[in-house]
Amino acid sequence: MQYAAKSDMGRIRKNNEDSYFADPETGLFLVADGMGGHSSGEVASKMACEIISGDVKTSLDAADGKAKTIYGETNPAVSDASNSLLSAIRLANRMIFEAGAGQAQNHGMGTTLAAVLIRNKTYTIAWVGDSRVYLVRHGLLQQLTSDHSLVQEQINKGLISSEQAEASEFKNVLTRALGASEDVEVDVAETAALEGDYLLLCSDGLTRMVADRLILETIKKCEDPENICGELIGLANKAGGRDNVTAVVISNKEENFWKKFMKSVANLS
């Protein structure tokens, strides 16, 4: 597995409220896009990444038969590892909510979340809000998440088209976020991992600026996760950079011999 992660403030914002976490050892990758006055969004997104990553690691380390604490109800339709991720997300939601309620400067803060957990040749995708996860497989781009937003609900009900949604004044209105209430509904899906896959986790600072077609073209052209992240963020900023932008790219593709050899030579020099 190869991966890269990059976050950028963009061209308009004065601070970066996005956060990310990437750990190939546990197979956990997160992107969170915070919201709230002053620096509250930054606080919320960092809390989400720190709490979820810590709790998932603790749960997975305890998978040798020791008791594990599951926060909320167990979902029988998914694996134990996926339930550990769901539990950690619910815990983060409660802690962010309580921090916002208990501190005046952080009142009303919240964050979106896109999460991928890779275990036993399976991708677990979990999300809240409009940060997204994409899969590129066999040259095709598939969005694995569905935005928790007002315009997406209108699209689902057939009230507006995707083109109308792009022009809607309500496209920034979320219907779910971590920290918005005491409890949160987390969407989750599992899919088999295949060699050659690429996964992209990103905040809406990318998807509002760069069309899916360009995202796919960039992944195909660049191939290397580090180059993909840099190119995607460059495209978002070139298109206006109206928001913070974060990209985490995971490649389930074996590096060829010559690439490995050239990297090892570069490291020695």
Backbone bond lengths (Angstrom), bond angles and torsions (degrees), N, CA, C in turn:
res aa  C-N    CA-C-N  psi(-1)  N-CA   C-N-CA  omega(-1)  CA-C   N-CA-C  phi
1 M - - - 1.452 - - 1.534 109.71 -
2 Q 1.307 115.89 131.17 1.463 121.83 173.48 1.526 107.41 -114.79
3 Y 1.311 117.16 150.10 1.456 119.20 178.87 1.526 110.02 -154.08
4 A 1.321 115.38 162.51 1.465 122.44 172.92 1.516 107.46 -152.55
5 A 1.322 116.16 155.13 1.470 121.51 179.77 1.521 108.86 -143.95
6 K 1.326 115.60 139.86 1.461 119.88 179.98 1.515 109.58 -151.79
7 S 1.329 116.05 141.39 1.465 121.75 177.02 1.525 109.09 -132.28
8 D 1.328 115.85 143.41 1.459 121.19 -177.23 1.523 109.88 -138.29
9 M 1.319 116.50 145.06 1.462 121.79 -176.88 1.531 112.39 -69.42
10 G 1.353 116.53 -22.98 1.456 119.46 -174.79 1.518 110.83 86.01
11 R 1.322 116.34 -171.00 1.466 120.40 -174.13 1.515 114.53 -103.57
12 I 1.337 117.44 -7.35 1.461 120.41 -175.38 1.520 112.04 -112.97
13 R 1.324 116.93 -45.94 1.468 121.59 -174.94 1.527 111.59 -69.14
14 K 1.353 114.74 152.74 1.471 120.00 -179.82 1.520 112.45 -99.66
15 N 1.324 117.63 -6.53 1.460 121.13 173.30 1.528 108.75 -148.68
16 N 1.318 115.41 163.78 1.459 120.56 -176.84 1.526 109.30 -105.63
17 E 1.336 116.41 112.98 1.462 121.53 -179.92 1.529 112.50 -96.31
18 D 1.343 116.76 3.91 1.462 121.12 174.86 1.529 109.76 -84.87
19 S 1.323 116.26 149.79 1.461 122.68 172.00 1.522 108.37 -139.17
20 Y 1.333 115.50 157.33 1.462 119.45 175.56 1.521 109.90 -145.30
21 F 1.324 114.62 163.11 1.461 122.42 176.12 1.516 107.07 -142.78
22 A 1.334 116.45 137.18 1.462 120.22 179.91 1.521 109.35 -143.61
23 D 1.317 117.26 120.22 1.462 121.63 -179.46 1.525 109.44 -143.75
24 P 1.347 117.33 99.53 1.459 119.94 -179.14 1.523 113.25 -66.67
25 E 1.334 117.01 -21.00 1.460 120.02 -179.40 1.522 111.14 -65.20
26 T 1.336 117.02 -45.46 1.468 120.11 176.22 1.525 111.31 -90.12
27 G 1.332 116.74 -12.80 1.462 120.60 -178.93 1.510 113.25 78.02
28 L 1.345 116.77 22.13 1.465 120.58 -176.67 1.524 111.23 -107.67
29 F 1.340 115.09 132.76 1.457 121.90 179.37 1.526 108.00 -137.06
30 L 1.342 117.03 134.13 1.463 122.16 -175.11 1.519 110.70 -136.25
31 V 1.332 115.68 145.63 1.465 122.73 166.97 1.521 107.33 -133.39
32 A 1.342 116.03 130.29 1.466 121.52 -179.93 1.522 108.94 -130.77
33 D 1.320 116.00 135.61 1.466 122.79 -179.20 1.524 108.02 -118.25
34 G 1.343 116.30 105.10 1.457 121.28 -173.46 1.507 114.09 -79.44
35 M 1.343 114.48 159.79 1.468 120.87 177.74 1.521 108.97 -144.98
36 G 1.325 115.55 151.36 1.459 121.03 -179.38 1.513 110.11 139.15
37 G 1.315 116.82 162.64 1.458 121.29 -178.31 1.510 112.45 -70.03
38 H 1.344 114.97 160.53 1.461 122.83 178.62 1.538 109.34 54.25
39 S 1.326 118.13 -123.38 1.473 120.43 -179.81 1.519 111.53 -106.00
40 S 1.331 117.32 17.42 1.467 120.96 -175.42 1.519 112.72 -61.86
41 G 1.325 117.22 -38.28 1.461 120.26 179.71 1.511 111.64 -62.47
42 E 1.303 115.67 -40.54 1.465 120.41 177.59 1.522 110.90 -63.30
43 V 1.334 116.36 -40.41 1.465 121.74 177.89 1.526 109.94 -61.93
44 A 1.326 116.88 -47.30 1.468 121.52 -177.03 1.524 112.03 -63.79
45 S 1.331 117.52 -44.51 1.471 119.49 -177.86 1.527 111.06 -67.62
46 K 1.331 116.56 -38.35 1.472 119.60 177.71 1.527 110.74 -66.57
47 M 1.334 116.60 -41.42 1.468 120.05 177.04 1.521 110.57 -58.84
48 A 1.317 116.61 -44.55 1.474 120.60 -179.11 1.522 110.86 -58.00
49 C 1.335 116.70 -48.98 1.468 119.94 -177.60 1.526 111.66 -65.85
50 E 1.330 116.93 -41.73 1.466 120.22 -177.65 1.533 111.76 -68.68
51 I 1.325 116.88 -44.84 1.469 120.61 -177.49 1.523 110.76 -68.42
52 I 1.331 116.91 -46.76 1.464 120.27 -176.82 1.525 111.03 -65.76
53 S 1.331 116.95 -45.71 1.468 119.24 -178.85 1.524 111.21 -63.43
54 G 1.325 117.38 -41.83 1.466 120.65 179.69 1.514 112.50 -66.21
55 D 1.327 116.54 -42.61 1.463 120.15 -177.31 1.528 111.90 -71.39
56 V 1.331 116.80 -38.95 1.467 119.76 177.98 1.523 110.40 -63.79
57 K 1.332 116.96 -44.42 1.468 119.93 179.00 1.522 111.08 -60.16
58 T 1.331 117.02 -43.61 1.466 120.62 178.27 1.524 111.12 -60.84
59 S 1.322 116.77 -43.16 1.469 121.05 -179.34 1.510 112.04 -65.89
60 L 1.328 116.40 -43.22 1.462 119.79 -178.88 1.523 111.41 -69.95
61 D 1.321 116.69 -34.53 1.470 120.48 176.65 1.526 111.14 -65.66
62 A 1.344 116.18 -26.87 1.465 121.09 -178.43 1.530 112.14 -90.22
63 A 1.325 116.94 8.17 1.463 120.76 -175.56 1.525 113.00 -75.74
64 D 1.331 117.87 9.65 1.457 121.04 179.17 1.526 112.00 -89.61
65 G 1.327 116.27 13.17 1.453 119.57 178.25 1.510 113.90 115.97
66 K 1.326 116.28 -12.63 1.463 119.08 177.55 1.527 109.45 -71.28
67 A 1.331 115.51 158.30 1.469 120.34 -178.48 1.514 110.62 -65.02
68 K 1.342 116.42 138.31 1.456 122.39 176.98 1.524 108.19 -118.83
69 T 1.322 116.07 139.17 1.454 120.43 177.86 1.525 109.03 -91.50
70 I 1.314 117.11 122.06 1.464 121.72 176.80 1.512 107.95 -105.48
71 Y 1.336 115.69 120.81 1.463 121.43 -179.24 1.529 108.08 -87.25
72 G 1.316 116.47 112.35 1.456 120.79 -175.44 1.519 110.37 94.50
73 E 1.322 116.04 -174.71 1.466 120.62 -176.77 1.523 111.92 -79.92
74 T 1.334 115.36 142.87 1.464 121.00 175.45 1.523 109.31 -71.85
75 N 1.331 115.86 137.38 1.462 121.35 176.75 1.529 108.16 -94.77
76 P 1.346 118.27 108.69 1.472 120.66 -175.41 1.525 113.31 -69.48
77 A 1.331 117.45 -12.39 1.463 120.46 -176.18 1.523 112.70 -83.21
78 V 1.351 117.51 -9.97 1.461 120.11 -178.11 1.530 110.29 -127.19
79 S 1.322 116.12 170.35 1.460 122.84 -174.07 1.527 112.28 -71.95
80 D 1.333 115.00 169.61 1.463 120.59 176.40 1.521 111.17 -61.40
81 A 1.340 116.31 -40.29 1.464 119.99 179.36 1.528 110.49 -62.32
82 S 1.327 117.13 -41.72 1.464 120.66 178.28 1.519 111.01 -64.89
83 N 1.323 116.87 -38.71 1.465 120.05 177.51 1.522 111.64 -65.87
84 S 1.326 117.02 -32.99 1.456 120.22 175.29 1.527 110.46 -63.21
85 L 1.327 116.67 -40.88 1.463 120.86 177.96 1.527 110.86 -66.25
86 L 1.327 117.01 -45.66 1.463 120.85 178.53 1.527 111.02 -58.75
87 S 1.326 116.14 -43.35 1.456 121.47 179.57 1.521 110.96 -60.38
88 A 1.335 115.91 -44.08 1.466 120.54 -179.29 1.530 111.62 -64.63
89 I 1.330 116.90 -37.53 1.467 120.69 179.26 1.526 110.58 -67.13
90 R 1.329 116.70 -41.68 1.472 120.16 178.08 1.527 110.83 -63.63
91 L 1.330 115.78 -40.00 1.463 119.93 178.43 1.528 110.31 -63.17
92 A 1.328 116.77 -44.76 1.466 120.57 178.50 1.519 110.92 -60.30
93 N 1.336 116.39 -41.43 1.458 120.02 178.34 1.521 111.46 -57.63
94 R 1.341 116.79 -47.90 1.459 120.68 -178.10 1.537 110.99 -63.66
95 M 1.322 116.82 -41.11 1.460 119.86 -177.93 1.526 112.00 -69.98
96 I 1.315 117.00 -36.58 1.472 120.16 176.59 1.531 110.15 -67.91
97 F 1.331 115.85 -41.84 1.467 120.24 178.10 1.528 110.71 -59.93
98 E 1.325 116.68 -46.41 1.460 120.43 -178.21 1.528 111.53 -67.63
99 A 1.326 116.98 -36.37 1.471 120.15 177.69 1.527 110.42 -65.46
100 G 1.333 116.20 -38.90 1.460 119.87 178.47 1.514 112.16 -68.69
101 A 1.328 116.06 -36.96 1.466 120.10 -179.10 1.528 111.61 -73.99
102 G 1.326 116.60 -29.04 1.460 120.15 -174.30 1.509 114.89 -93.14
103 Q 1.321 118.29 -10.52 1.461 121.30 -178.44 1.522 109.24 -128.07
104 A 1.312 115.91 118.18 1.465 121.24 -174.41 1.525 112.13 -56.82
105 Q 1.339 116.40 -39.24 1.471 119.19 -176.62 1.520 112.55 -69.52
106 N 1.339 116.88 -18.54 1.466 120.68 -179.21 1.530 112.39 -109.38
107 H 1.312 117.01 12.73 1.466 120.39 -177.19 1.535 110.61 -59.91
108 G 1.325 115.24 129.33 1.460 120.71 177.43 1.514 115.24 82.40
109 M 1.319 117.77 7.32 1.467 118.87 -178.77 1.528 110.64 -72.55
110 G 1.303 114.93 156.34 1.463 120.33 178.94 1.514 109.91 -165.61
111 T 1.307 116.16 -179.75 1.460 120.37 179.64 1.522 110.42 -158.30
112 T 1.312 115.66 150.26 1.461 120.83 168.73 1.526 107.83 -82.20
113 L 1.315 116.20 171.07 1.463 119.73 175.80 1.523 110.09 -153.64
114 A 1.333 115.37 132.71 1.463 122.22 167.89 1.514 106.51 -123.27
115 A 1.330 117.16 126.35 1.464 121.62 -175.06 1.521 111.25 -131.05
116 V 1.325 114.95 141.86 1.472 121.86 172.62 1.516 107.90 -130.25
117 L 1.329 115.76 130.18 1.461 122.24 173.94 1.528 107.71 -121.66
118 I 1.320 116.16 122.48 1.470 120.69 -177.07 1.526 108.69 -108.36
119 R 1.341 115.97 111.54 1.466 122.18 -179.16 1.522 109.21 -143.08
120 N 1.335 116.16 136.66 1.470 121.27 173.20 1.528 112.75 52.19
121 K 1.340 115.29 46.56 1.471 122.16 177.90 1.529 112.67 59.43
122 T 1.337 115.54 30.83 1.469 121.25 178.26 1.519 109.90 -133.03
123 Y 1.337 116.21 137.42 1.458 121.43 171.57 1.525 108.38 -94.55
124 T 1.316 117.09 125.81 1.461 121.34 166.73 1.519 107.15 -100.58
125 I 1.322 116.34 124.59 1.462 122.40 178.37 1.524 107.47 -111.78
126 A 1.326 117.14 125.37 1.472 121.04 177.38 1.517 108.14 -133.91
127 W 1.336 115.65 143.63 1.465 116.80 -176.44 1.524 112.54 -157.00
128 V 1.338 112.73 155.02 1.464 123.24 173.50 1.526 106.67 -143.32
129 G 1.331 117.59 125.05 1.461 120.04 -179.88 1.512 112.43 97.40
130 D 1.344 116.56 -150.89 1.467 119.77 -173.44 1.526 114.29 -118.20
131 S 1.334 118.35 13.22 1.456 118.76 166.08 1.527 107.04 -72.96
132 R 1.315 116.40 144.54 1.467 119.40 -167.44 1.523 113.91 -120.07
133 V 1.339 114.04 162.03 1.466 122.70 169.94 1.527 107.28 -126.14
134 Y 1.328 115.34 128.37 1.461 121.97 176.38 1.530 109.42 -115.88
135 L 1.327 115.41 149.62 1.462 122.56 172.93 1.521 108.66 -120.27
136 V 1.330 115.86 129.76 1.464 120.51 171.24 1.522 107.16 -109.02
137 R 1.330 114.89 118.53 1.471 121.35 -177.64 1.526 109.00 -141.48
138 H 1.313 115.87 130.91 1.471 121.49 -179.22 1.530 111.39 53.92
139 G 1.322 116.06 37.04 1.459 120.64 176.02 1.513 115.44 78.84
140 L 1.324 117.82 6.56 1.465 121.33 -179.40 1.525 110.78 -115.82
141 L 1.333 116.39 144.55 1.464 122.53 178.95 1.523 109.98 -100.22
142 Q 1.334 115.61 128.54 1.464 121.00 178.47 1.529 109.40 -127.57
143 Q 1.327 116.62 128.94 1.462 120.57 175.00 1.526 107.92 -83.11
144 L 1.338 116.80 117.94 1.460 120.94 -176.54 1.520 112.85 -87.35
145 T 1.310 117.56 -14.47 1.460 122.21 179.70 1.521 110.42 -111.34
146 S 1.314 115.68 161.09 1.463 121.68 174.97 1.524 107.80 -125.71
147 D 1.327 116.59 125.30 1.468 121.06 -174.19 1.521 112.45 -57.23
148 H 1.314 116.00 136.53 1.467 121.57 170.47 1.529 107.34 -91.67
149 S 1.301 114.97 78.35 1.465 121.25 -176.58 1.518 110.00 -139.49
150 L 1.318 115.49 161.01 1.459 120.90 -179.19 1.517 111.41 -63.01
151 V 1.342 117.44 -43.20 1.465 118.82 -177.94 1.535 111.29 -69.41
152 Q 1.333 118.32 -32.56 1.463 119.70 177.56 1.528 110.27 -67.01
153 E 1.328 116.82 -37.76 1.471 119.79 175.12 1.522 110.72 -62.10
154 Q 1.339 116.43 -39.58 1.467 120.06 178.81 1.525 111.05 -66.61
155 I 1.347 116.49 -37.81 1.465 120.81 176.51 1.528 110.12 -63.92
156 N 1.340 115.80 -45.86 1.469 120.71 -178.94 1.525 112.13 -59.70
157 K 1.337 116.36 -34.05 1.457 121.51 -179.67 1.529 112.84 -86.11
158 G 1.335 116.16 -1.27 1.456 120.42 179.24 1.512 113.84 75.96
159 L 1.326 117.52 18.11 1.466 120.97 -177.79 1.516 111.99 -81.27
160 I 1.337 116.65 -31.66 1.465 120.67 177.72 1.522 108.90 -139.78
161 S 1.326 115.84 162.47 1.465 121.42 177.21 1.523 109.50 -91.92
162 S 1.318 116.18 168.89 1.464 120.90 177.25 1.525 110.85 -61.77
163 E 1.334 116.28 -35.95 1.463 120.70 179.01 1.533 110.56 -66.81
164 Q 1.335 116.94 -41.13 1.468 120.38 177.63 1.532 110.96 -67.08
165 A 1.320 115.85 -34.03 1.464 119.94 179.49 1.516 111.24 -62.68
166 E 1.340 116.90 -37.90 1.459 120.94 -179.65 1.523 111.59 -62.70
167 A 1.331 116.52 -31.62 1.463 120.33 -178.67 1.525 112.96 -94.44
168 S 1.332 117.57 -2.03 1.461 121.01 -175.16 1.530 112.20 -69.76
169 E 1.333 115.50 141.40 1.464 120.15 176.47 1.519 111.71 -73.90
170 F 1.344 117.43 -8.80 1.465 121.58 -178.62 1.529 112.88 -103.60
171 K 1.336 117.74 12.46 1.464 119.19 -173.27 1.529 113.10 -68.43
172 N 1.330 117.32 -16.05 1.471 119.80 178.09 1.528 112.94 -93.63
173 V 1.335 117.20 0.69 1.466 120.58 -177.14 1.529 109.96 -84.99
174 L 1.335 115.60 117.13 1.457 121.14 -179.59 1.522 110.74 -91.20
175 T 1.321 116.11 148.84 1.461 120.77 174.64 1.528 111.67 -101.72
176 R 1.330 117.15 -12.95 1.472 121.92 175.93 1.523 109.27 -144.87
177 A 1.339 115.59 144.73 1.463 121.64 173.33 1.518 108.34 -160.45
178 L 1.308 117.01 151.42 1.458 120.45 174.77 1.528 108.63 -69.90
179 G 1.339 116.28 131.91 1.450 121.22 178.04 1.513 114.70 93.98
180 A 1.331 117.43 -6.26 1.470 120.26 -178.17 1.524 111.79 -75.29
181 S 1.333 117.14 -28.02 1.466 121.53 178.38 1.525 108.54 -150.74
182 E 1.338 115.89 172.30 1.466 120.03 -176.42 1.524 112.86 -60.87
183 D 1.318 116.45 -36.49 1.465 121.35 -179.35 1.520 109.36 -122.75
184 V 1.319 115.65 153.77 1.462 119.73 -178.95 1.523 109.49 -138.90
185 E 1.313 115.20 144.31 1.465 121.09 173.72 1.522 108.41 -90.83
186 V 1.325 116.87 123.32 1.463 122.41 -178.47 1.520 109.02 -108.42
187 D 1.316 117.15 126.49 1.456 120.41 175.36 1.525 109.06 -83.56
188 V 1.327 116.12 142.60 1.465 120.55 -177.31 1.524 109.59 -143.52
189 A 1.328 115.80 146.78 1.461 121.66 176.55 1.521 108.09 -148.58
190 E 1.329 115.79 150.09 1.463 121.55 176.00 1.525 108.46 -121.36
191 T 1.331 115.50 140.95 1.459 120.06 177.05 1.521 108.94 -146.92
192 A 1.323 115.89 148.75 1.470 120.83 -178.00 1.522 110.46 -67.57
193 A 1.323 115.68 140.61 1.462 121.79 176.01 1.525 109.37 -87.96
194 L 1.322 116.44 135.60 1.459 121.35 178.30 1.520 110.51 -124.63
195 E 1.313 116.04 147.73 1.461 119.48 176.81 1.525 109.56 -63.39
196 G 1.315 115.43 138.56 1.461 121.04 -178.45 1.515 113.75 97.17
197 D 1.334 117.37 -8.04 1.468 121.20 179.67 1.532 111.55 -68.76
198 Y 1.327 114.45 151.14 1.456 121.99 165.47 1.534 107.58 -123.31
199 L 1.316 116.68 137.54 1.455 121.76 172.79 1.516 108.64 -117.21
200 L 1.322 116.47 137.58 1.463 122.30 176.40 1.519 108.87 -124.98
201 L 1.334 116.44 121.72 1.463 122.81 170.39 1.519 106.24 -105.29
202 C 1.336 117.69 135.16 1.463 118.37 -176.92 1.524 111.77 -154.70
203 S 1.318 114.59 156.01 1.460 121.06 173.62 1.525 108.81 -85.91
204 D 1.334 116.45 168.28 1.470 119.27 -177.08 1.516 112.50 -71.86
205 G 1.341 117.33 -8.70 1.459 119.78 173.08 1.512 112.14 -62.95
206 L 1.328 116.62 -22.78 1.466 121.02 174.02 1.517 110.82 -87.39
207 T 1.328 117.06 -52.05 1.471 119.95 -170.96 1.524 113.24 -70.87
208 R 1.336 118.39 -21.84 1.463 119.83 175.82 1.521 111.79 -81.05
209 M 1.320 116.02 -16.23 1.467 120.47 -176.53 1.530 112.85 -105.90
210 V 1.336 116.28 -27.71 1.468 120.18 -172.08 1.526 109.25 -125.87
211 A 1.313 116.35 125.01 1.469 121.74 -178.98 1.525 111.15 -68.14
212 D 1.329 115.92 152.65 1.463 121.53 179.01 1.526 111.68 -54.52
213 R 1.318 115.94 -38.01 1.471 120.25 -179.51 1.531 110.80 -59.39
214 L 1.329 116.36 -42.51 1.462 120.54 179.95 1.518 111.65 -71.16
215 I 1.330 116.62 -34.38 1.463 120.23 176.81 1.525 109.67 -61.01
216 L 1.332 116.93 -46.48 1.463 121.21 179.42 1.527 111.03 -63.49
217 E 1.325 116.80 -44.70 1.462 120.59 179.95 1.523 111.30 -59.99
218 T 1.330 116.14 -39.77 1.460 121.30 -178.96 1.526 111.42 -66.40
219 I 1.324 116.83 -43.31 1.464 120.66 179.51 1.532 110.45 -64.28
220 K 1.314 116.55 -42.27 1.467 120.24 178.91 1.525 111.40 -65.00
221 K 1.326 116.37 -40.91 1.461 121.38 -175.76 1.525 112.11 -72.80
222 C 1.333 116.66 -45.08 1.468 120.84 -171.77 1.527 113.50 -83.51
223 E 1.325 117.05 -38.17 1.471 124.75 178.62 1.533 113.72 64.81
224 D 1.333 118.55 -51.14 1.461 121.62 -178.87 1.527 110.43 -74.30
225 P 1.342 119.56 128.41 1.467 121.77 -177.35 1.524 114.53 -53.87
226 E 1.335 117.25 -40.27 1.466 120.63 179.52 1.526 111.01 -61.47
227 N 1.325 115.62 -45.41 1.466 120.32 179.85 1.524 111.18 -67.58
228 I 1.330 116.86 -36.96 1.464 120.71 179.41 1.525 110.39 -62.00
229 C 1.340 116.48 -48.33 1.469 120.55 179.96 1.525 111.08 -57.82
230 G 1.328 116.12 -48.61 1.462 120.09 -178.94 1.512 112.44 -61.73
231 E 1.320 115.94 -42.18 1.469 120.27 -178.72 1.527 111.42 -67.43
232 L 1.324 117.74 -42.55 1.463 120.92 -179.36 1.530 111.24 -64.07
233 I 1.323 116.50 -43.56 1.468 119.42 179.30 1.526 110.36 -66.79
234 G 1.329 116.51 -36.98 1.463 119.52 175.26 1.524 112.09 -61.71
235 L 1.328 117.18 -40.33 1.469 120.87 178.27 1.528 111.39 -64.86
236 A 1.347 116.38 -41.12 1.465 120.20 179.09 1.522 111.10 -62.32
237 N 1.323 116.88 -42.79 1.462 120.55 179.55 1.523 111.70 -70.58
238 K 1.310 116.28 -35.42 1.465 120.08 177.79 1.521 111.10 -65.25
239 A 1.335 115.89 -32.02 1.471 120.92 179.59 1.529 112.46 -80.38
240 G 1.310 117.52 -1.63 1.469 120.78 178.00 1.512 114.25 135.11
241 G 1.335 117.06 -25.60 1.457 121.33 177.50 1.514 113.46 51.34
242 R 1.338 116.80 47.46 1.470 119.97 -172.90 1.527 113.57 -75.98
243 D 1.317 117.37 -7.26 1.464 120.30 -178.79 1.521 108.93 -145.19
244 N 1.329 116.17 166.10 1.467 119.99 169.87 1.526 107.63 -59.99
245 V 1.316 116.43 147.94 1.460 119.20 -178.73 1.528 109.52 -135.88
246 T 1.325 115.37 131.35 1.467 122.12 -178.43 1.520 109.85 -133.30
247 A 1.327 115.83 137.18 1.460 121.00 177.97 1.520 109.62 -137.18
248 V 1.322 115.94 132.96 1.465 122.94 171.74 1.525 106.40 -121.93
249 V 1.315 116.57 123.22 1.468 121.55 -177.29 1.523 109.28 -118.80
250 I 1.324 115.88 129.58 1.458 123.02 178.57 1.527 107.77 -119.33
251 S 1.318 115.91 129.78 1.460 120.83 178.11 1.519 109.81 -114.60
252 N 1.321 115.97 122.22 1.470 121.47 176.61 1.525 108.03 -97.75
253 K 1.334 112.97 49.88 1.461 119.39 -173.66 1.526 108.33 -128.03
254 E 1.301 116.32 127.85 1.465 120.86 -178.80 1.524 109.82 -67.43
255 E 1.334 116.22 128.34 1.458 120.53 175.65 1.526 109.06 -67.12
256 N 1.345 116.31 137.17 1.453 116.82 179.37 1.530 111.52 -74.92
257 F 1.311 115.86 165.44 1.458 121.61 -172.77 1.513 112.18 -56.62
258 W 1.344 117.00 -45.58 1.466 119.14 -173.46 1.522 111.82 -68.96
259 K 1.314 117.94 -34.68 1.465 120.16 176.47 1.526 110.09 -64.17
260 K 1.326 116.14 -44.29 1.464 119.96 178.26 1.523 110.67 -61.89
261 F 1.355 116.09 -42.74 1.455 120.51 -178.48 1.527 111.31 -62.87
262 M 1.332 117.12 -45.98 1.466 121.21 -178.99 1.524 111.66 -64.85
263 K 1.347 117.22 -36.24 1.472 120.49 177.20 1.513 110.40 -65.11
264 S 1.348 116.87 -41.31 1.458 120.21 -178.26 1.534 110.18 -67.39
265 V 1.338 117.62 -36.69 1.464 121.45 176.70 1.519 110.28 -65.02
266 A 1.351 115.94 -43.26 1.466 120.45 179.13 1.518 111.43 -62.45
267 N 1.322 116.63 -39.07 1.475 120.70 179.70 1.529 111.14 -66.96
268 L 1.333 116.81 -37.28 1.457 120.33 179.62 1.523 111.73 -68.25
269 S 1.331 115.71 -34.62 1.464 119.44 179.56 1.515 111.42 -79.23
